Amino acid sequence: MHIALSAEHATQRLVRSWLQPAALNLKAQFKFEVLEQEVMTVPVDIVLGHWYHFCQSWSNTDGQWAFHANGKLTAAGDSWKVYGLII
């Protein structure tokens, strides 16, 4: 899964989220970036062949972010890297 939104006629990705597969005894990771700045990296338990619903949110006014998996808040925090970014 990889989702990216780009500005019209631009090469810069505005928003990008993806699921990085598990490797070497590490969990898979859900990653989210805004304007090529990392907002969050959240480890997730994934079983192949199962359906999952992921939802991420981010507020540019205070850098707050949240990650929901299957309708439940899994992780939340803030990132100074994305504080005040405007898309």
PDB file of N, CA, C and O in Angstrom, chain B, residues numbered from 101:
ATOM      1  N   MET B 101       0.848  -1.163   0.000  1.00  0.00           N
ATOM      2  CA  MET B 101       0.000   0.000   0.000  1.00  0.00           C
ATOM      3  C   MET B 101       0.892   1.223   0.000  1.00  0.00           C
ATOM      4  O   MET B 101       1.802   1.330   0.822  1.00  0.00           O
ATOM      5  N   HIS B 102       0.643   2.138  -0.905  1.00  0.00           N
ATOM      6  CA  HIS B 102       1.401   3.381  -0.965  1.00  0.00           C
ATOM      7  C   HIS B 102       0.471   4.440  -1.558  1.00  0.00           C
ATOM      8  O   HIS B 102      -0.018   4.282  -2.676  1.00  0.00           O
ATOM      9  N   ILE B 103       0.233   5.499  -0.823  1.00  0.00           N
ATOM     10  CA  ILE B 103      -0.649   6.566  -1.286  1.00  0.00           C
ATOM     11  C   ILE B 103       0.141   7.861  -1.289  1.00  0.00           C
ATOM     12  O   ILE B 103       0.779   8.202  -0.293  1.00  0.00           O
ATOM     13  N   ALA B 104       0.106   8.580  -2.391  1.00  0.00           N
ATOM     14  CA  ALA B 104       0.813   9.851  -2.464  1.00  0.00           C
ATOM     15  C   ALA B 104      -0.044  10.868  -3.204  1.00  0.00           C
ATOM     16  O   ALA B 104      -0.642  10.546  -4.231  1.00  0.00           O
ATOM     17  N   LEU B 105      -0.108  12.089  -2.692  1.00  0.00           N
ATOM     18  CA  LEU B 105      -0.811  13.187  -3.345  1.00  0.00           C
ATOM     19  C   LEU B 105       0.218  14.229  -3.742  1.00  0.00           C
ATOM     20  O   LEU B 105       1.017  14.666  -2.913  1.00  0.00           O
ATOM     21  N   SER B 106       0.203  14.628  -5.005  1.00  0.00           N
ATOM     22  CA  SER B 106       1.153  15.611  -5.493  1.00  0.00           C
ATOM     23  C   SER B 106       0.421  16.842  -5.999  1.00  0.00           C
ATOM     24  O   SER B 106      -0.737  16.774  -6.411  1.00  0.00           O
ATOM     25  N   ALA B 107       1.118  17.960  -5.959  1.00  0.00           N
ATOM     26  CA  ALA B 107       0.552  19.192  -6.502  1.00  0.00           C
ATOM     27  C   ALA B 107       0.483  19.067  -8.023  1.00  0.00           C
ATOM     28  O   ALA B 107       1.303  18.383  -8.635  1.00  0.00           O
ATOM     29  N   GLU B 108      -0.493  19.726  -8.620  1.00  0.00           N
ATOM     30  CA  GLU B 108      -0.630  19.694 -10.069  1.00  0.00           C
ATOM     31  C   GLU B 108       0.629  20.258 -10.720  1.00  0.00           C
ATOM     32  O   GLU B 108       1.122  21.311 -10.318  1.00  0.00           O
ATOM     33  N   HIS B 109       1.152  19.548 -11.738  1.00  0.00           N
ATOM     34  CA  HIS B 109       2.334  19.956 -12.493  1.00  0.00           C
ATOM     35  C   HIS B 109       3.570  20.080 -11.594  1.00  0.00           C
ATOM     36  O   HIS B 109       4.468  20.867 -11.894  1.00  0.00           O
ATOM     37  N   ALA B 110       3.627  19.329 -10.512  1.00  0.00           N
ATOM     38  CA  ALA B 110       4.779  19.404  -9.611  1.00  0.00           C
ATOM     39  C   ALA B 110       5.322  18.005  -9.365  1.00  0.00           C
ATOM     40  O   ALA B 110       4.623  17.006  -9.538  1.00  0.00           O
ATOM     41  N   THR B 111       6.560  17.960  -8.966  1.00  0.00           N
ATOM     42  CA  THR B 111       7.169  16.678  -8.657  1.00  0.00           C
ATOM     43  C   THR B 111       7.226  16.428  -7.156  1.00  0.00           C
ATOM     44  O   THR B 111       7.497  15.305  -6.733  1.00  0.00           O
ATOM     45  N   GLN B 112       6.979  17.439  -6.352  1.00  0.00           N
ATOM     46  CA  GLN B 112       7.025  17.287  -4.902  1.00  0.00           C
ATOM     47  C   GLN B 112       5.766  16.589  -4.396  1.00  0.00           C
ATOM     48  O   GLN B 112       4.653  16.949  -4.780  1.00  0.00           O
ATOM     49  N   ARG B 113       5.943  15.599  -3.540  1.00  0.00           N
ATOM     50  CA  ARG B 113       4.802  14.927  -2.926  1.00  0.00           C
ATOM     51  C   ARG B 113       4.312  15.773  -1.766  1.00  0.00           C
ATOM     52  O   ARG B 113       5.101  16.191  -0.919  1.00  0.00           O
ATOM     53  N   LEU B 114       3.012  16.026  -1.726  1.00  0.00           N
ATOM     54  CA  LEU B 114       2.439  16.810  -0.636  1.00  0.00           C
ATOM     55  C   LEU B 114       2.195  15.936   0.583  1.00  0.00           C
ATOM     56  O   LEU B 114       2.601  16.274   1.695  1.00  0.00           O
ATOM     57  N   VAL B 115       1.529  14.810   0.364  1.00  0.00           N
ATOM     58  CA  VAL B 115       1.201  13.878   1.443  1.00  0.00           C
ATOM     59  C   VAL B 115       1.509  12.476   0.941  1.00  0.00           C
ATOM     60  O   VAL B 115       1.194  12.131  -0.197  1.00  0.00           O
ATOM     61  N   ARG B 116       2.127  11.669   1.800  1.00  0.00           N
ATOM     62  CA  ARG B 116       2.458  10.302   1.404  1.00  0.00           C
ATOM     63  C   ARG B 116       2.309   9.392   2.614  1.00  0.00           C
ATOM     64  O   ARG B 116       2.798   9.717   3.696  1.00  0.00           O
ATOM     65  N   SER B 117       1.639   8.257   2.444  1.00  0.00           N
ATOM     66  CA  SER B 117       1.545   7.258   3.511  1.00  0.00           C
ATOM     67  C   SER B 117       1.763   5.892   2.893  1.00  0.00           C
ATOM     68  O   SER B 117       1.378   5.645   1.750  1.00  0.00           O
ATOM     69  N   TRP B 118       2.385   5.003   3.662  1.00  0.00           N
ATOM     70  CA  TRP B 118       2.661   3.669   3.168  1.00  0.00           C
ATOM     71  C   TRP B 118       2.910   2.700   4.312  1.00  0.00           C
ATOM     72  O   TRP B 118       3.214   3.089   5.440  1.00  0.00           O
ATOM     73  N   LEU B 119       2.769   1.423   3.978  1.00  0.00           N
ATOM     74  CA  LEU B 119       3.022   0.351   4.927  1.00  0.00           C
ATOM     75  C   LEU B 119       4.342  -0.298   4.535  1.00  0.00           C
ATOM     76  O   LEU B 119       4.466  -0.870   3.452  1.00  0.00           O
ATOM     77  N   GLN B 120       5.312  -0.206   5.413  1.00  0.00           N
ATOM     78  CA  GLN B 120       6.620  -0.810   5.170  1.00  0.00           C
ATOM     79  C   GLN B 120       6.583  -2.238   5.718  1.00  0.00           C
ATOM     80  O   GLN B 120       6.262  -2.435   6.890  1.00  0.00           O
ATOM     81  N   PRO B 121       6.904  -3.235   4.891  1.00  0.00           N
ATOM     82  CA  PRO B 121       6.821  -4.624   5.342  1.00  0.00           C
ATOM     83  C   PRO B 121       7.754  -4.922   6.517  1.00  0.00           C
ATOM     84  O   PRO B 121       8.761  -4.243   6.720  1.00  0.00           O
ATOM     85  N   ALA B 122       7.399  -5.939   7.274  1.00  0.00           N
ATOM     86  CA  ALA B 122       8.238  -6.397   8.388  1.00  0.00           C
ATOM     87  C   ALA B 122       9.537  -6.983   7.836  1.00  0.00           C
ATOM     88  O   ALA B 122       9.576  -7.526   6.732  1.00  0.00           O
ATOM     89  N   ALA B 123      10.604  -6.858   8.639  1.00  0.00           N
ATOM     90  CA  ALA B 123      11.894  -7.407   8.234  1.00  0.00           C
ATOM     91  C   ALA B 123      12.732  -7.718   9.467  1.00  0.00           C
ATOM     92  O   ALA B 123      12.730  -6.965  10.441  1.00  0.00           O
ATOM     93  N   LEU B 124      13.443  -8.829   9.414  1.00  0.00           N
ATOM     94  CA  LEU B 124      14.389  -9.204  10.468  1.00  0.00           C
ATOM     95  C   LEU B 124      13.819  -9.082  11.878  1.00  0.00           C
ATOM     96  O   LEU B 124      14.355  -8.346  12.706  1.00  0.00           O
ATOM     97  N   ASN B 125      12.753  -9.788  12.145  1.00  0.00           N
ATOM     98  CA  ASN B 125      12.112  -9.823  13.462  1.00  0.00           C
ATOM     99  C   ASN B 125      11.545  -8.479  13.918  1.00  0.00           C
ATOM    100  O   ASN B 125      11.284  -8.299  15.107  1.00  0.00           O
ATOM    101  N   LEU B 126      11.352  -7.539  13.006  1.00  0.00           N
ATOM    102  CA  LEU B 126      10.730  -6.256  13.316  1.00  0.00           C
ATOM    103  C   LEU B 126       9.308  -6.254  12.763  1.00  0.00           C
ATOM    104  O   LEU B 126       9.022  -6.897  11.752  1.00  0.00           O
ATOM    105  N   LYS B 127       8.423  -5.526  13.435  1.00  0.00           N
ATOM    106  CA  LYS B 127       7.044  -5.404  12.955  1.00  0.00           C
ATOM    107  C   LYS B 127       7.004  -4.557  11.686  1.00  0.00           C
ATOM    108  O   LYS B 127       7.927  -3.795  11.402  1.00  0.00           O
ATOM    109  N   ALA B 128       5.922  -4.705  10.934  1.00  0.00           N
ATOM    110  CA  ALA B 128       5.671  -3.803   9.815  1.00  0.00           C
ATOM    111  C   ALA B 128       5.482  -2.403  10.394  1.00  0.00           C
ATOM    112  O   ALA B 128       5.154  -2.258  11.571  1.00  0.00           O
ATOM    113  N   GLN B 129       5.685  -1.380   9.579  1.00  0.00           N
ATOM    114  CA  GLN B 129       5.541  -0.001  10.049  1.00  0.00           C
ATOM    115  C   GLN B 129       4.660   0.793   9.099  1.00  0.00           C
ATOM    116  O   GLN B 129       4.818   0.729   7.880  1.00  0.00           O
ATOM    117  N   PHE B 130       3.721   1.548   9.685  1.00  0.00           N
ATOM    118  CA  PHE B 130       2.915   2.480   8.917  1.00  0.00           C
ATOM    119  C   PHE B 130       3.629   3.821   8.973  1.00  0.00           C
ATOM    120  O   PHE B 130       3.940   4.314  10.057  1.00  0.00           O
ATOM    121  N   LYS B 131       3.892   4.417   7.806  1.00  0.00           N
ATOM    122  CA  LYS B 131       4.635   5.678   7.742  1.00  0.00           C
ATOM    123  C   LYS B 131       3.768   6.750   7.086  1.00  0.00           C
ATOM    124  O   LYS B 131       2.956   6.462   6.207  1.00  0.00           O
ATOM    125  N   PHE B 132       3.955   7.976   7.528  1.00  0.00           N
ATOM    126  CA  PHE B 132       3.173   9.106   7.030  1.00  0.00           C
ATOM    127  C   PHE B 132       4.085  10.326   6.941  1.00  0.00           C
ATOM    128  O   PHE B 132       4.762  10.666   7.911  1.00  0.00           O
ATOM    129  N   GLU B 133       4.105  10.990   5.772  1.00  0.00           N
ATOM    130  CA  GLU B 133       4.915  12.187   5.542  1.00  0.00           C
ATOM    131  C   GLU B 133       4.052  13.308   4.978  1.00  0.00           C
ATOM    132  O   GLU B 133       3.090  13.055   4.253  1.00  0.00           O
ATOM    133  N   VAL B 134       4.398  14.541   5.311  1.00  0.00           N
ATOM    134  CA  VAL B 134       3.788  15.730   4.733  1.00  0.00           C
ATOM    135  C   VAL B 134       4.932  16.605   4.229  1.00  0.00           C
ATOM    136  O   VAL B 134       5.862  16.913   4.975  1.00  0.00           O
ATOM    137  N   LEU B 135       4.858  17.001   2.968  1.00  0.00           N
ATOM    138  CA  LEU B 135       5.903  17.808   2.328  1.00  0.00           C
ATOM    139  C   LEU B 135       7.292  17.224   2.587  1.00  0.00           C
ATOM    140  O   LEU B 135       8.243  17.940   2.897  1.00  0.00           O
ATOM    141  N   GLU B 136       7.377  15.886   2.448  1.00  0.00           N
ATOM    142  CA  GLU B 136       8.615  15.126   2.589  1.00  0.00           C
ATOM    143  C   GLU B 136       9.210  15.180   3.999  1.00  0.00           C
ATOM    144  O   GLU B 136      10.381  14.849   4.187  1.00  0.00           O
ATOM    145  N   GLN B 137       8.412  15.595   4.988  1.00  0.00           N
ATOM    146  CA  GLN B 137       8.814  15.579   6.391  1.00  0.00           C
ATOM    147  C   GLN B 137       8.075  14.448   7.098  1.00  0.00           C
ATOM    148  O   GLN B 137       6.855  14.334   6.977  1.00  0.00           O
ATOM    149  N   GLU B 138       8.800  13.620   7.828  1.00  0.00           N
ATOM    150  CA  GLU B 138       8.156  12.509   8.533  1.00  0.00           C
ATOM    151  C   GLU B 138       7.242  13.030   9.631  1.00  0.00           C
ATOM    152  O   GLU B 138       7.661  13.810  10.487  1.00  0.00           O
ATOM    153  N   VAL B 139       5.990  12.590   9.597  1.00  0.00           N
ATOM    154  CA  VAL B 139       5.030  12.918  10.645  1.00  0.00           C
ATOM    155  C   VAL B 139       5.038  11.803  11.680  1.00  0.00           C
ATOM    156  O   VAL B 139       5.115  12.068  12.880  1.00  0.00           O
ATOM    157  N   MET B 140       4.959  10.551  11.218  1.00  0.00           N
ATOM    158  CA  MET B 140       4.918   9.432  12.157  1.00  0.00           C
ATOM    159  C   MET B 140       5.430   8.160  11.513  1.00  0.00           C
ATOM    160  O   MET B 140       5.380   7.987  10.295  1.00  0.00           O
ATOM    161  N   THR B 141       5.924   7.277  12.361  1.00  0.00           N
ATOM    162  CA  THR B 141       6.234   5.892  12.029  1.00  0.00           C
ATOM    163  C   THR B 141       5.669   5.068  13.170  1.00  0.00           C
ATOM    164  O   THR B 141       6.094   5.216  14.315  1.00  0.00           O
ATOM    165  N   VAL B 142       4.709   4.198  12.864  1.00  0.00           N
ATOM    166  CA  VAL B 142       4.011   3.418  13.895  1.00  0.00           C
ATOM    167  C   VAL B 142       4.155   1.933  13.568  1.00  0.00           C
ATOM    168  O   VAL B 142       3.777   1.508  12.476  1.00  0.00           O
ATOM    169  N   PRO B 143       4.696   1.130  14.499  1.00  0.00           N
ATOM    170  CA  PRO B 143       4.744  -0.314  14.263  1.00  0.00           C
ATOM    171  C   PRO B 143       3.337  -0.914  14.309  1.00  0.00           C
ATOM    172  O   PRO B 143       2.521  -0.540  15.152  1.00  0.00           O
ATOM    173  N   VAL B 144       3.064  -1.848  13.397  1.00  0.00           N
ATOM    174  CA  VAL B 144       1.747  -2.484  13.339  1.00  0.00           C
ATOM    175  C   VAL B 144       1.910  -3.994  13.172  1.00  0.00           C
ATOM    176  O   VAL B 144       2.829  -4.465  12.501  1.00  0.00           O
ATOM    177  N   ASP B 145       1.002  -4.739  13.794  1.00  0.00           N
ATOM    178  CA  ASP B 145       0.952  -6.190  13.619  1.00  0.00           C
ATOM    179  C   ASP B 145       0.112  -6.496  12.392  1.00  0.00           C
ATOM    180  O   ASP B 145      -1.057  -6.119  12.324  1.00  0.00           O
ATOM    181  N   ILE B 146       0.705  -7.177  11.426  1.00  0.00           N
ATOM    182  CA  ILE B 146       0.028  -7.498  10.173  1.00  0.00           C
ATOM    183  C   ILE B 146       0.046  -9.008   9.970  1.00  0.00           C
ATOM    184  O   ILE B 146       1.082  -9.654  10.125  1.00  0.00           O
ATOM    185  N   VAL B 147      -1.109  -9.561   9.622  1.00  0.00           N
ATOM    186  CA  VAL B 147      -1.211 -10.965   9.252  1.00  0.00           C
ATOM    187  C   VAL B 147      -1.598 -10.989   7.771  1.00  0.00           C
ATOM    188  O   VAL B 147      -2.624 -10.430   7.384  1.00  0.00           O
ATOM    189  N   LEU B 148      -0.775 -11.635   6.952  1.00  0.00           N
ATOM    190  CA  LEU B 148      -1.058 -11.685   5.519  1.00  0.00           C
ATOM    191  C   LEU B 148      -2.412 -12.319   5.259  1.00  0.00           C
ATOM    192  O   LEU B 148      -2.783 -13.303   5.899  1.00  0.00           O
ATOM    193  N   GLY B 149      -3.146 -11.746   4.315  1.00  0.00           N
ATOM    194  CA  GLY B 149      -4.449 -12.257   3.943  1.00  0.00           C
ATOM    195  C   GLY B 149      -5.601 -11.689   4.758  1.00  0.00           C
ATOM    196  O   GLY B 149      -6.756 -12.033   4.505  1.00  0.00           O
ATOM    197  N   HIS B 150      -5.316 -10.825   5.732  1.00  0.00           N
ATOM    198  CA  HIS B 150      -6.363 -10.199   6.543  1.00  0.00           C
ATOM    199  C   HIS B 150      -6.586  -8.763   6.068  1.00  0.00           C
ATOM    200  O   HIS B 150      -5.674  -8.115   5.557  1.00  0.00           O
ATOM    201  N   TRP B 151      -7.811  -8.284   6.246  1.00  0.00           N
ATOM    202  CA  TRP B 151      -8.186  -6.925   5.861  1.00  0.00           C
ATOM    203  C   TRP B 151      -7.959  -5.994   7.038  1.00  0.00           C
ATOM    204  O   TRP B 151      -8.307  -6.336   8.169  1.00  0.00           O
ATOM    205  N   TYR B 152      -7.375  -4.807   6.792  1.00  0.00           N
ATOM    206  CA  TYR B 152      -7.133  -3.810   7.831  1.00  0.00           C
ATOM    207  C   TYR B 152      -7.641  -2.459   7.354  1.00  0.00           C
ATOM    208  O   TYR B 152      -7.639  -2.171   6.158  1.00  0.00           O
ATOM    209  N   HIS B 153      -8.067  -1.648   8.283  1.00  0.00           N
ATOM    210  CA  HIS B 153      -8.485  -0.279   7.986  1.00  0.00           C
ATOM    211  C   HIS B 153      -7.581   0.643   8.798  1.00  0.00           C
ATOM    212  O   HIS B 153      -7.581   0.598  10.029  1.00  0.00           O
ATOM    213  N   PHE B 154      -6.807   1.482   8.099  1.00  0.00           N
ATOM    214  CA  PHE B 154      -5.908   2.432   8.751  1.00  0.00           C
ATOM    215  C   PHE B 154      -6.378   3.852   8.465  1.00  0.00           C
ATOM    216  O   PHE B 154      -6.829   4.148   7.359  1.00  0.00           O
ATOM    217  N   CYS B 155      -6.275   4.717   9.444  1.00  0.00           N
ATOM    218  CA  CYS B 155      -6.626   6.117   9.281  1.00  0.00           C
ATOM    219  C   CYS B 155      -5.594   6.951  10.027  1.00  0.00           C
ATOM    220  O   CYS B 155      -5.318   6.701  11.200  1.00  0.00           O
ATOM    221  N   GLN B 156      -5.030   7.936   9.352  1.00  0.00           N
ATOM    222  CA  GLN B 156      -4.076   8.821   9.998  1.00  0.00           C
ATOM    223  C   GLN B 156      -4.597  10.252   9.912  1.00  0.00           C
ATOM    224  O   GLN B 156      -5.288  10.621   8.962  1.00  0.00           O
ATOM    225  N   SER B 157      -4.250  11.052  10.925  1.00  0.00           N
ATOM    226  CA  SER B 157      -4.623  12.467  10.890  1.00  0.00           C
ATOM    227  C   SER B 157      -3.436  13.282  11.372  1.00  0.00           C
ATOM    228  O   SER B 157      -2.560  12.789  12.083  1.00  0.00           O
ATOM    229  N   TRP B 158      -3.435  14.543  10.965  1.00  0.00           N
ATOM    230  CA  TRP B 158      -2.354  15.443  11.317  1.00  0.00           C
ATOM    231  C   TRP B 158      -2.891  16.875  11.348  1.00  0.00           C
ATOM    232  O   TRP B 158      -3.664  17.270  10.475  1.00  0.00           O
ATOM    233  N   SER B 159      -2.485  17.638  12.342  1.00  0.00           N
ATOM    234  CA  SER B 159      -2.877  19.038  12.459  1.00  0.00           C
ATOM    235  C   SER B 159      -1.645  19.906  12.281  1.00  0.00           C
ATOM    236  O   SER B 159      -0.674  19.773  13.027  1.00  0.00           O
ATOM    237  N   ASN B 160      -1.681  20.798  11.291  1.00  0.00           N
ATOM    238  CA  ASN B 160      -0.497  21.626  11.059  1.00  0.00           C
ATOM    239  C   ASN B 160      -0.353  22.749  12.084  1.00  0.00           C
ATOM    240  O   ASN B 160       0.733  23.312  12.219  1.00  0.00           O
ATOM    241  N   THR B 161      -1.408  23.086  12.800  1.00  0.00           N
ATOM    242  CA  THR B 161      -1.305  24.199  13.753  1.00  0.00           C
ATOM    243  C   THR B 161      -0.472  23.845  14.970  1.00  0.00           C
ATOM    244  O   THR B 161       0.134  24.725  15.581  1.00  0.00           O
ATOM    245  N   ASP B 162      -0.431  22.562  15.335  1.00  0.00           N
ATOM    246  CA  ASP B 162       0.352  22.175  16.508  1.00  0.00           C
ATOM    247  C   ASP B 162       1.186  20.910  16.301  1.00  0.00           C
ATOM    248  O   ASP B 162       1.820  20.430  17.241  1.00  0.00           O
ATOM    249  N   GLY B 163       1.191  20.369  15.091  1.00  0.00           N
ATOM    250  CA  GLY B 163       1.992  19.186  14.797  1.00  0.00           C
ATOM    251  C   GLY B 163       1.443  17.898  15.380  1.00  0.00           C
ATOM    252  O   GLY B 163       2.118  16.869  15.328  1.00  0.00           O
ATOM    253  N   GLN B 164       0.233  17.923  15.935  1.00  0.00           N
ATOM    254  CA  GLN B 164      -0.366  16.726  16.536  1.00  0.00           C
ATOM    255  C   GLN B 164      -0.752  15.727  15.443  1.00  0.00           C
ATOM    256  O   GLN B 164      -1.226  16.119  14.376  1.00  0.00           O
ATOM    257  N   TRP B 165      -0.549  14.442  15.712  1.00  0.00           N
ATOM    258  CA  TRP B 165      -0.956  13.399  14.789  1.00  0.00           C
ATOM    259  C   TRP B 165      -1.601  12.254  15.555  1.00  0.00           C
ATOM    260  O   TRP B 165      -1.400  12.102  16.760  1.00  0.00           O
ATOM    261  N   ALA B 166      -2.380  11.450  14.832  1.00  0.00           N
ATOM    262  CA  ALA B 166      -3.019  10.272  15.419  1.00  0.00           C
ATOM    263  C   ALA B 166      -3.082   9.173  14.366  1.00  0.00           C
ATOM    264  O   ALA B 166      -3.176   9.445  13.169  1.00  0.00           O
ATOM    265  N   PHE B 167      -3.029   7.941  14.825  1.00  0.00           N
ATOM    266  CA  PHE B 167      -3.098   6.780  13.947  1.00  0.00           C
ATOM    267  C   PHE B 167      -4.131   5.810  14.510  1.00  0.00           C
ATOM    268  O   PHE B 167      -4.058   5.414  15.673  1.00  0.00           O
ATOM    269  N   HIS B 168      -5.091   5.435  13.671  1.00  0.00           N
ATOM    270  CA  HIS B 168      -6.137   4.485  14.055  1.00  0.00           C
ATOM    271  C   HIS B 168      -5.985   3.231  13.207  1.00  0.00           C
ATOM    272  O   HIS B 168      -5.763   3.314  11.999  1.00  0.00           O
ATOM    273  N   ALA B 169      -6.102   2.080  13.837  1.00  0.00           N
ATOM    274  CA  ALA B 169      -6.107   0.802  13.128  1.00  0.00           C
ATOM    275  C   ALA B 169      -7.395   0.075  13.487  1.00  0.00           C
ATOM    276  O   ALA B 169      -7.686  -0.157  14.660  1.00  0.00           O
ATOM    277  N   ASN B 170      -8.156  -0.278  12.468  1.00  0.00           N
ATOM    278  CA  ASN B 170      -9.429  -0.975  12.659  1.00  0.00           C
ATOM    279  C   ASN B 170     -10.344  -0.250  13.638  1.00  0.00           C
ATOM    280  O   ASN B 170     -10.986  -0.878  14.481  1.00  0.00           O
ATOM    281  N   GLY B 171     -10.398   1.069  13.522  1.00  0.00           N
ATOM    282  CA  GLY B 171     -11.314   1.876  14.317  1.00  0.00           C
ATOM    283  C   GLY B 171     -10.858   2.200  15.721  1.00  0.00           C
ATOM    284  O   GLY B 171     -11.605   2.816  16.481  1.00  0.00           O
ATOM    285  N   LYS B 172      -9.640   1.798  16.090  1.00  0.00           N
ATOM    286  CA  LYS B 172      -9.140   2.068  17.441  1.00  0.00           C
ATOM    287  C   LYS B 172      -7.889   2.935  17.382  1.00  0.00           C
ATOM    288  O   LYS B 172      -7.007   2.718  16.551  1.00  0.00           O
ATOM    289  N   LEU B 173      -7.824   3.918  18.271  1.00  0.00           N
ATOM    290  CA  LEU B 173      -6.634   4.756  18.364  1.00  0.00           C
ATOM    291  C   LEU B 173      -5.466   3.878  18.796  1.00  0.00           C
ATOM    292  O   LEU B 173      -5.487   3.289  19.877  1.00  0.00           O
ATOM    293  N   THR B 174      -4.454   3.798  17.952  1.00  0.00           N
ATOM    294  CA  THR B 174      -3.299   2.944  18.206  1.00  0.00           C
ATOM    295  C   THR B 174      -2.108   3.740  18.702  1.00  0.00           C
ATOM    296  O   THR B 174      -1.341   3.268  19.541  1.00  0.00           O
ATOM    297  N   ALA B 175      -1.953   4.960  18.177  1.00  0.00           N
ATOM    298  CA  ALA B 175      -0.813   5.798  18.561  1.00  0.00           C
ATOM    299  C   ALA B 175      -1.166   7.256  18.309  1.00  0.00           C
ATOM    300  O   ALA B 175      -1.981   7.568  17.441  1.00  0.00           O
ATOM    301  N   ALA B 176      -0.551   8.133  19.067  1.00  0.00           N
ATOM    302  CA  ALA B 176      -0.744   9.579  18.888  1.00  0.00           C
ATOM    303  C   ALA B 176       0.498  10.283  19.406  1.00  0.00           C
ATOM    304  O   ALA B 176       1.240   9.745  20.228  1.00  0.00           O
ATOM    305  N   GLY B 177       0.709  11.481  18.916  1.00  0.00           N
ATOM    306  CA  GLY B 177       1.871  12.247  19.362  1.00  0.00           C
ATOM    307  C   GLY B 177       1.934  13.573  18.646  1.00  0.00           C
ATOM    308  O   GLY B 177       0.930  14.073  18.140  1.00  0.00           O
ATOM    309  N   ASP B 178       3.132  14.141  18.608  1.00  0.00           N
ATOM    310  CA  ASP B 178       3.341  15.384  17.875  1.00  0.00           C
ATOM    311  C   ASP B 178       4.725  15.357  17.257  1.00  0.00           C
ATOM    312  O   ASP B 178       5.603  14.606  17.684  1.00  0.00           O
ATOM    313  N   SER B 179       4.899  16.182  16.252  1.00  0.00           N
ATOM    314  CA  SER B 179       6.173  16.268  15.549  1.00  0.00           C
ATOM    315  C   SER B 179       6.482  17.726  15.251  1.00  0.00           C
ATOM    316  O   SER B 179       5.743  18.397  14.531  1.00  0.00           O
ATOM    317  N   TRP B 180       7.566  18.200  15.806  1.00  0.00           N
ATOM    318  CA  TRP B 180       7.959  19.596  15.572  1.00  0.00           C
ATOM    319  C   TRP B 180       8.329  19.816  14.115  1.00  0.00           C
ATOM    320  O   TRP B 180       8.273  20.949  13.637  1.00  0.00           O
ATOM    321  N   LYS B 181       8.712  18.745  13.381  1.00  0.00           N
ATOM    322  CA  LYS B 181       9.093  18.878  11.983  1.00  0.00           C
ATOM    323  C   LYS B 181       7.955  19.361  11.096  1.00  0.00           C
ATOM    324  O   LYS B 181       8.188  19.988  10.064  1.00  0.00           O
ATOM    325  N   VAL B 182       6.719  19.065  11.504  1.00  0.00           N
ATOM    326  CA  VAL B 182       5.576  19.416  10.663  1.00  0.00           C
ATOM    327  C   VAL B 182       4.705  20.514  11.296  1.00  0.00           C
ATOM    328  O   VAL B 182       3.608  20.796  10.814  1.00  0.00           O
ATOM    329  N   TYR B 183       5.190  21.113  12.350  1.00  0.00           N
ATOM    330  CA  TYR B 183       4.461  22.208  12.986  1.00  0.00           C
ATOM    331  C   TYR B 183       4.401  23.392  12.033  1.00  0.00           C
ATOM    332  O   TYR B 183       5.436  23.884  11.585  1.00  0.00           O
ATOM    333  N   GLY B 184       3.202  23.849  11.724  1.00  0.00           N
ATOM    334  CA  GLY B 184       3.015  25.013  10.878  1.00  0.00           C
ATOM    335  C   GLY B 184       3.137  24.782   9.393  1.00  0.00           C
ATOM    336  O   GLY B 184       3.022  25.740   8.629  1.00  0.00           O
ATOM    337  N   LEU B 185       3.365  23.556   8.938  1.00  0.00           N
ATOM    338  CA  LEU B 185       3.437  23.311   7.496  1.00  0.00           C
ATOM    339  C   LEU B 185       2.089  23.564   6.870  1.00  0.00           C
ATOM    340  O   LEU B 185       1.057  23.207   7.438  1.00  0.00           O
ATOM    341  N   ILE B 186       2.089  24.178   5.701  1.00  0.00           N
ATOM    342  CA  ILE B 186       0.854  24.460   4.969  1.00  0.00           C
ATOM    343  C   ILE B 186       0.934  23.806   3.610  1.00  0.00           C
ATOM    344  O   ILE B 186       1.906  23.970   2.872  1.00  0.00           O
ATOM    345  N   ILE B 187      -0.120  23.053   3.292  1.00  0.00           N
ATOM    346  CA  ILE B 187      -0.179  22.383   1.980  1.00  0.00           C
ATOM    347  C   ILE B 187      -0.952  23.282   1.033  1.00  0.00           C
ATOM    348  O   ILE B 187      -1.137  22.937  -0.134  1.00  0.00           O
TER     349      ILE B 187
END
